[in-house]
């Protein structure tokens, strides 16, 4: 445990940041799960695309706040977009 006043403050700050980052990471995981659920369960391309539009700002905000690196956030958005586009193509070719 920290003994100096500045070290105690640093410890408090790191605990607050840890909680904030955990909240942001959880939000990102939740929106990703919503997109995957929209793809699998509902079978609607429009619902999945709406979920992606709602998810992108949340992922970008998490990167801005420092919960993720900006390239990690970009990779997540890219993979989700690619997954939805492939799903849309498969729906078109099946129809």
Steps between C-alpha positions, in 0.01 A plus 500: 500500500614853424642708785565839340220745440568515125518120475165467680344745254649309208351181638155660527527632146603163360206331673259755352650455153480125536127521578441742213689280254315192620165672440601605149634154412178341625292736286704407194457129567125550542453681169708237321279228645190692387632512144581129499156422644336710229690306234429155641153513651298752307636438155449865408780688330339834584491425874866400493595817313304714747679328786833572332414868455420517871814305597764697309481818715515293818812318379662824385419670831662214691816550293492874561468446874796262500324170565628373163775603264362685198616226261330236715177695472544537125564126469183420696290730281658358186434139598139573595441686174655219299289243686179692424595553135577130454170415665316737265670343198408152614137611546493648149647192337256274689201708392 
